């Protein structure tokens, strides 16, 4: 499935997934367990809704990582 990920084309191999959800995308990107914020089509999706948020072809997904520093 073709998506736009942070402004760039990205192909999610949905055939290998149980469901093409935000949770599955985070796992596929190797970002599970990290401090993230996700938006689909410019709408922020709360973390508790990632497993039930199904992606559609051409969805625009923005991933923002929280980075601490001092």
C-alpha positions in Angstrom: 0.0 0.0 0.0 1.4 3.4 -1.0 1.4 6.1 1.7 3.0 9.4 2.1 5.3 9.3 5.2 6.7 12.6 6.4 6.3 14.0 3.0 8.0 11.2 1.1 6.5 8.1 -0.7 6.5 5.0 1.4 5.2 1.5 0.5 3.7 -0.5 3.4 3.7 -4.2 2.7 0.1 -4.7 3.9 0.0 -8.3 2.6 2.4 -9.3 5.3 0.4 -7.6 8.0 -2.6 -8.8 10.0 -4.1 -5.3 9.4 -2.7 -2.1 7.9 -2.9 0.0 11.1 -0.9 2.8 12.6 0.4 0.3 15.2 1.6 -2.0 12.4 3.3 0.9 10.6 5.2 1.9 13.8 6.3 -1.7 14.2 7.4 -1.9 10.5 9.4 1.3 11.0 11.2 -0.2 14.0 9.8 2.6 16.2 7.8 0.6 18.7 8.3 1.8 22.3 9.6 5.2 21.3 8.1 8.6 22.3 6.1 9.4 19.1 3.2 11.5 17.9 1.4 10.4 14.8 -1.0 12.2 12.5 -3.0 10.8 9.6 -4.2 13.3 7.0 -3.2 16.1 9.4 -5.2 14.8 12.3 -3.4 13.7 15.4 -4.2 10.1 16.5 -3.9 9.3 20.2 -1.6 6.4 20.9 -4.5 4.3 22.3 -6.2 4.5 18.9 -3.2 3.3 16.9 -4.2 -0.4 16.9 -7.6 0.4 15.6 -6.7 3.1 13.1 -6.7 1.4 9.7 -4.7 3.1 6.9 -5.9 3.6 3.4 -3.9 3.9 0.2 -2.5 7.4 -0.3 -3.0 8.4 3.4 -0.6 11.0 4.6 1.1 9.9 7.8 3.3 12.2 9.8 5.6 10.8 12.5 7.2 13.1 15.0 9.7 11.8 17.5 10.2 13.5 20.9 13.9 14.0 21.5 15.2 15.2 24.9 18.2 17.3 25.4 19.6 20.0 27.6 
